[in-house]
Amino acid sequence: MTPTDASTEAGTDPAAGGADCADTLDLRLTDELVALLADGDGRAAVATDDLLDGVGGWEPATTDAGVFRLVPVRLERDLSLISRWMNDPAVAAFWELAGPEGVTESHLRSQIDGDGRSVPCLGVLEGKPMSYWEIYRADLDPLARHYPSRPHDTGIHLLIGGVTNRGRGLGTSLLRAVADLVLDHRPACARVVAEPDLRNTPSVSAFLSAGFRFSAEVDLPDKRAALMVRDRALRALL
């Protein structure tokens, strides 16, 4: 199972919503940003897997908050920052990856060294890493045992790294942008799904505001989750 939650705005007051069926680094990247977006030979870093259609090569998205890009994680560059985020109590309550860096490293390495069905990424907004994402094949994940999955269903997990970025609608804006990136670059994918913990009402609310619909409650081994779905067919309506 991929992580315990798609935590977006943990620790904030949720907006009411219906349904039908350690802070980030305080700097602007220069040379480091170049390293984020390119390999040593200067070419764009593109995932070699076919299962998720090269997440690392997806172009940036323009959002209300600025230009946003998904950048696949590199342990030597990103482990310390992501581990620090995982030790934020508001994040740890749902991701359950608090502790020494080795805890986060093990979680990341299992994806990086895997078969490409899950790609861990930094979310870089206006040149600044400020969130952590996992883009994964939900139909190939243990999650598929708990709901009527369809081929190429694509899942997302999210956490916002810095306290100052939570509770102001940023999670909603980025969720919509990333769901659009998935649908734009994965033509075989008809649905983007997520399974936030039902207790994390700010996260559920953010998904609803981003055009996802509440599909069902599902009992997973480590939580009771809200199955959230964004349908390609309803993309222009929600």
HELIX and SHEET records of a PDB file:
HELIX    1   1 ASP A   31  LEU A   37  1                                   7    
HELIX    2   2 VAL A   55  GLY A   57  5                                   3    
HELIX    3   3 LEU A   75  MET A   86  1                                  12    
HELIX    4   4 PRO A   89  TRP A   95  1                                   7    
HELIX    5   5 GLU A  101  ILE A  112  1                                  12    
HELIX    6   6 ALA A  138  LEU A  140  5                                   3    
HELIX    7   7 PRO A  142  HIS A  146  5                                   5    
HELIX    8   8 VAL A  163  ASN A  165  5                                   3    
HELIX    9   9 LEU A  170  HIS A  185  1                                  16    
HELIX   10  10 THR A  201  SER A  209  1                                   9    
HELIX   11  11 ARG A  232  LEU A  234  5                                   3    
SHEET    1   A 8 ALA A  61  THR A  63  0                                        
SHEET    2   A 8 GLY A  66  PRO A  72 -1                                        
SHEET    3   A 8 SER A 118  LEU A 125 -1                                        
SHEET    4   A 8 LYS A 128  ARG A 137 -1                                        
SHEET    5   A 8 THR A 154  ILE A 160 -1                                        
SHEET    6   A 8 ARG A 191  ALA A 194  1                                        
SHEET    7   A 8 LYS A 223  ASP A 231 -1                                        
SHEET    8   A 8 ARG A 213  LEU A 220 -1                                        
END                                                                             
